[in-house]
Amino acid sequence: MRPALTVLACTGLLLAAPARAQDTPGDASGEPSATPPEAIDKLVLPAPPVACTLTAKTVAASFTLELRPGVAYATINRVDAIDAKLPVATKPAPLVVKLTAQDVKLEGVVDAAALPLHAARPFVAGDLFVPGPSVSIAWTAAKAGQVDVSMEIDATTKGAIAGVTGPLRATRPCADLSLEQSSDFDRFRAVGARSAEARHTFAGDAPISIAAKPGGRTTAQLRPPSSSSNLLANVVVIQKKKPWARIAYDTMDFLIVGWVREGDVRPLPPADLIGEAFGAGGLGQVGVGEGHGTRGTFTCKQAVPLIAEVGVERLIVGSVGAGVGMSVDTTVGDLLPVRLASFSSFEAAAGAQFLVRRSDVERCPGFDAPAKKRGR
């Protein structure tokens, strides 16, 4: 008789608690008996109202994929495509995620804090700050088409400005946010600068009052670099409205934009008086090498359902694509612990493992039972 099903009202999941694969009854030869294969339910994702649907080809951080909040089954290191639904909520809530990694499809929920957002296009936060594409953005609430976001100020930016400690907050439309870091991102043009080329520097070493409007209330104090490195300060004058000047000052993670007195900045001297600038090398991408092959690897000509086991819970969480190498340590039982060959995009979370049904893979080319162990 099929085991009883437990209904979890919190997520709508139907979970079965059958005997483990190694406990499946067999005959004297150790081969599985003719009992019907056990039924495995498919993971049922929650379906709350959606504020934003975010899609991307890459994500900047590793994250944990869960059957439901707190029940992790996979650690994701790299994706080839991801779709995340950010729910309507008054506080951070889990995102519903579907992804593809090396021709394996997975789905589940992800804790809001584990999957940071990034700016998809420039916007101003905290009156003065335009976050760059590498800045991690947390969301604090959301409604249809709109998200309340928060971001911390990095140490370099804190060293350049006093009077603002963060976190910076803003309310943005979904289109301003992304799961991946944008590469075509011109913050200077977005705030009205014709060029990002630095043509000015600070006039001295003393702190400078900066405001969101010309002659407006001082919002913060800019801290110019010491005179020895002042010529390297990247100050772009965007607009002048005597006796004020609107400037953009790049601290790498953030662009600080605001109004200062014209006398607080001065044109840069000719380049031959500054000397040759030091070039900054780009950040190299860390490559993932090929994994070691596994003895007994086989592939299937069709997609194979992939099962996640966490404790007594077993659910179909995705599928292994046709042609992906797999290996198993045993062919006894209906459910077989499986490893994916030359695979680095994700791994089973602590206390979890992946399984496939024997009936789904036994006719795949290369599938074969391991040699039987000799008795003592």
C-alpha positions in Angstrom: 0.0 0.0 0.0 1.4 3.5 -0.8 2.5 5.3 2.3 0.2 8.0 3.7 0.8 11.5 2.5 1.3 14.4 4.9 -0.2 17.8 3.8 2.0 20.8 4.7 -0.4 23.7 4.6 2.4 26.3 4.8 3.7 25.6 1.3 1.2 23.2 -0.3 3.8 20.5 -0.5 2.8 16.8 -0.5 5.5 14.8 1.1 5.8 11.0 1.3 7.9 9.1 3.9 8.6 5.7 2.3 11.3 3.3 3.1 14.8 4.3 2.0 16.2 2.9 -1.2 18.5 0.5 0.5 15.6 -1.0 2.5 13.7 -2.0 -0.6 13.0 -5.7 -0.4 14.9 -7.9 -2.9 15.4 -11.6 -3.6 18.2 -13.8 -2.5 20.5 -12.6 -5.3 20.3 -9.1 -4.0 18.3 -7.9 -7.1 15.1 -5.9 -6.5 11.8 -7.8 -6.3 8.9 -7.2 -8.5 7.2 -4.7 -6.1 5.8 -1.6 -7.8 8.2 1.4 -7.8 7.4 3.8 -5.1 5.6 7.0 -6.1 7.5 10.3 -5.6 5.6 13.5 -5.6 6.8 16.6 -7.5 7.8 19.7 -5.5 4.9 22.1 -5.4 6.1 25.7 -5.2 4.2 28.3 -3.3 2.3 30.8 -5.4 2.0 34.1 -3.6 1.2 37.4 -5.5 4.3 38.4 -7.5 5.7 41.9 -7.3 8.6 41.3 -9.8 9.8 38.5 -12.0 13.6 38.7 -12.3 15.5 36.7 -14.9 19.3 36.5 -15.5 22.0 34.3 -17.0 24.4 34.7 -14.0 24.3 35.5 -10.4 27.1 37.0 -8.4 26.8 34.9 -5.2 26.3 31.3 -4.2 23.0 30.5 -2.6 21.0 27.7 -1.1 18.0 26.2 -2.8 15.3 24.8 -0.4 12.2 22.6 -0.5 10.6 25.1 1.8 12.1 27.7 4.1 14.7 26.1 6.3 14.9 22.8 4.4 17.9 23.1 2.2 18.7 20.5 -0.6 21.3 22.2 -2.9 24.0 24.8 -2.8 24.1 26.6 -6.1 27.5 27.9 -7.2 26.8 28.9 -10.8 23.7 29.1 -13.1 23.2 29.3 -16.9 19.7 30.8 -16.5 17.6 31.7 -13.5 14.0 33.0 -13.0 13.1 34.4 -9.6 9.7 35.6 -8.5 9.9 38.3 -5.8 6.6 38.2 -3.8 4.3 41.0 -2.7 5.3 41.4 1.0 5.6 43.9 3.8 9.0 42.4 4.8 11.5 40.1 3.1 10.1 36.7 2.1 11.4 33.7 0.2 11.7 34.0 -3.5 10.4 31.2 -5.8 13.2 30.2 -8.1 13.6 28.1 -11.2 17.1 27.6 -12.7 19.2 25.8 -15.2 22.8 24.7 -14.5 24.8 22.6 -16.9 21.6 21.2 -18.5 20.1 20.3 -15.1 16.9 22.1 -14.1 16.1 22.7 -10.5 13.4 24.7 -8.6 12.7 25.6 -5.0 12.6 28.6 -2.7 15.5 30.9 -1.7 15.8 33.1 1.4 15.5 36.7 0.5 18.9 37.6 2.1 20.7 34.8 0.2 20.1 36.2 -3.3 21.2 39.9 -3.4 19.9 42.2 -6.1 21.9 44.7 -8.1 21.1 47.9 -10.0 20.1 47.2 -13.6 20.3 50.9 -14.4 21.4 54.0 -12.4 19.3 55.5 -9.7 19.8 57.8 -6.7 19.5 56.6 -3.1 19.9 58.7 0.0 19.8 61.9 -2.1 23.5 61.7 -3.0 24.4 58.2 -4.0 24.2 56.3 -7.3 25.1 52.6 -6.6 27.3 50.8 -9.1 26.4 47.5 -10.6 28.5 45.5 -8.1 26.7 46.9 -5.0 24.6 44.3 -3.3 21.0 45.5 -2.7 18.6 44.0 -0.2 14.9 44.4 -0.6 12.7 45.2 2.5 9.2 45.2 1.1 7.5 45.0 -2.3 4.2 45.6 -4.1 3.2 45.0 -7.7 5.9 46.5 -9.9 7.7 48.3 -7.1 10.3 47.4 -4.5 11.7 49.1 -1.3 15.4 48.5 -1.2 18.3 49.0 1.2 22.1 49.0 0.7 25.1 49.3 2.9 27.8 51.9 2.3 31.2 50.4 1.7 34.3 51.4 3.7 35.9 53.4 0.9 32.7 55.5 0.4 32.4 56.0 4.2 36.0 57.3 4.1 35.1 59.8 1.4 32.0 61.3 3.1 30.9 62.1 6.6 27.4 62.6 7.9 25.8 59.5 6.2 26.2 56.1 7.8 23.6 54.2 5.9 22.0 52.0 5.1 20.8 53.9 2.0 17.1 53.4 1.1 15.1 53.9 -2.0 11.9 52.7 -3.7 12.4 51.6 -7.2 10.4 50.0 -10.1 11.2 46.4 -10.9 13.1 47.4 -14.1 15.8 49.1 -12.0 16.8 45.9 -10.3 18.5 42.7 -11.5 19.9 39.4 -10.2 23.1 39.9 -12.2 25.7 42.7 -12.4 25.3 44.8 -15.5 28.3 45.5 -17.6 26.9 48.4 -19.7 26.3 50.8 -16.9 27.1 54.5 -17.3 26.3 56.3 -14.1 27.9 59.6 -15.2 25.6 60.0 -18.2 22.6 59.0 -16.1 23.2 62.0 -13.8 23.7 64.4 -16.7 27.5 64.3 -17.2 28.7 64.4 -20.8 31.8 62.4 -20.0 33.2 60.4 -17.1 36.6 62.0 -17.7 37.9 63.8 -14.6 38.5 67.5 -15.4 38.5 68.8 -11.9 39.9 68.0 -8.5 39.3 69.3 -5.0 40.7 72.7 -4.2 42.0 71.8 -0.8 42.1 69.2 2.0 39.3 70.6 4.2 35.9 68.9 4.3 33.4 70.2 1.8 29.7 70.7 2.4 27.5 68.9 -0.2 23.8 69.1 -0.8 21.1 67.6 -3.0 20.1 71.0 -4.4 22.1 74.2 -5.1 22.2 76.2 -1.9 20.1 73.6 -0.2 20.5 72.1 3.3 23.9 70.5 3.8 23.4 66.7 3.6 26.9 65.5 4.3 30.6 66.5 4.2 32.9 65.3 1.5 36.4 64.4 2.7 39.0 65.2 -0.1 42.0 62.9 -0.3 45.3 64.2 1.1 47.0 66.7 -1.1 49.6 64.1 -2.2 46.9 62.0 -3.9 44.4 64.8 -4.6 45.3 65.0 -8.3 44.0 61.5 -8.7 40.5 62.3 -7.4 37.9 61.7 -10.0 35.7 64.8 -9.8 33.5 65.6 -12.8 31.7 68.9 -12.8 28.2 68.3 -14.3 26.6 71.7 -14.0 27.3 75.2 -12.7 24.8 77.6 -11.2 26.8 80.4 -9.5 28.1 80.2 -6.9 27.4 76.4 -7.0 28.7 73.5 -8.9 27.1 70.1 -9.3 29.7 67.4 -9.1 30.1 63.6 -9.4 32.8 61.9 -7.3 33.5 58.3 -8.0 34.3 56.0 -5.1 34.1 52.8 -7.2 31.1 51.3 -5.5 29.1 54.5 -5.4 29.0 57.7 -7.4 28.5 60.6 -5.0 26.5 63.4 -6.8 25.6 66.8 -5.3 26.1 70.5 -5.1 29.2 72.2 -3.7 30.5 75.7 -3.9 32.4 76.4 -7.1 35.5 77.4 -5.1 35.6 73.9 -3.5 36.8 72.4 -6.8 39.4 73.5 -9.4 40.4 72.5 -12.9 43.0 69.8 -13.2 46.5 71.0 -14.3 47.8 69.8 -17.7 48.4 66.1 -17.9 52.2 66.4 -18.2 52.3 68.0 -14.7 50.3 65.2 -13.2 52.5 62.4 -14.6 51.3 59.2 -16.1 48.5 57.6 -14.2 48.8 54.0 -13.0 46.6 51.6 -14.9 44.2 49.3 -13.0 44.1 45.8 -14.2 40.7 44.2 -14.7 39.5 41.5 -12.4 40.0 38.1 -14.0 37.2 35.5 -14.0 38.0 32.4 -12.0 37.6 29.4 -14.3 36.2 26.0 -13.1 38.3 23.1 -14.4 36.9 19.9 -15.6 36.0 17.4 -12.9 37.5 13.9 -12.7 35.6 11.3 -14.5 33.6 8.7 -12.6 33.8 5.0 -13.3 30.5 3.6 -14.6 29.3 6.9 -16.1 26.2 6.7 -18.3 24.0 9.2 -20.1 20.4 9.1 -21.1 18.8 10.1 -24.4 15.9 11.8 -22.5 15.5 14.1 -19.5 15.4 12.2 -16.2 13.5 13.4 -13.2 15.8 14.4 -10.3 14.8 13.7 -6.8 16.1 15.4 -3.6 16.1 13.5 -0.4 16.3 15.4 2.9 15.7 13.2 5.9 12.6 11.2 5.2 11.4 13.7 2.6 11.8 12.8 -1.1 10.5 15.1 -3.9 11.1 15.6 -7.6 12.9 19.0 -7.7 13.9 19.1 -11.4 15.4 17.0 -14.2 18.8 15.9 -15.6 19.0 16.8 -19.3 19.7 14.4 -22.1 23.4 13.7 -22.4 24.5 14.7 -18.9 26.8 12.1 -17.4 25.6 10.3 -14.3 26.9 7.5 -12.1 25.4 5.4 -9.3 27.0 3.3 -6.6 24.3 0.7 -6.5 21.5 -0.6 -8.8 19.6 -2.3 -6.0 16.3 -0.7 -5.2 14.0 1.6 -7.1 15.7 4.8 -5.9 19.4 5.2 -6.7 21.8 7.8 -5.2 23.2 9.6 -8.2 26.3 11.7 -8.9 26.6 14.0 -11.9 30.0 13.7 -13.8 32.3 16.7 -14.4 29.8 18.9 -12.5 30.6 22.0 -10.5 27.5 24.3 -10.7 25.8 22.9 -7.6 26.1 20.2 -4.9 23.8 18.6 -2.4 23.3 20.5 0.8 24.5 19.1 4.1 22.2 16.2 5.0 20.7 15.9 1.5 21.3 13.7 -1.5 20.1 13.4 -5.1 18.3 10.3 -6.4 17.0 8.9 -9.6 14.5 6.2 -10.2 16.0 2.9 -11.5 13.1 2.6 -14.0 14.1 6.0 -15.5 17.7 5.2 -16.1 18.1 1.4 -16.5 17.7 1.5 -20.2 20.1 4.4 -20.7 23.3 3.6 -22.7 26.1 2.7 -20.3 24.0 1.9 -17.3 25.3 -1.2 -15.7 25.2 -2.8 -12.2 28.5 -2.5 -10.2 30.4 -5.8 -9.6 28.9 -7.7 -6.7 30.8 -7.7 -3.4 32.3 -11.0 -2.5 31.2 -12.6 0.7 33.6 -13.1 3.6 
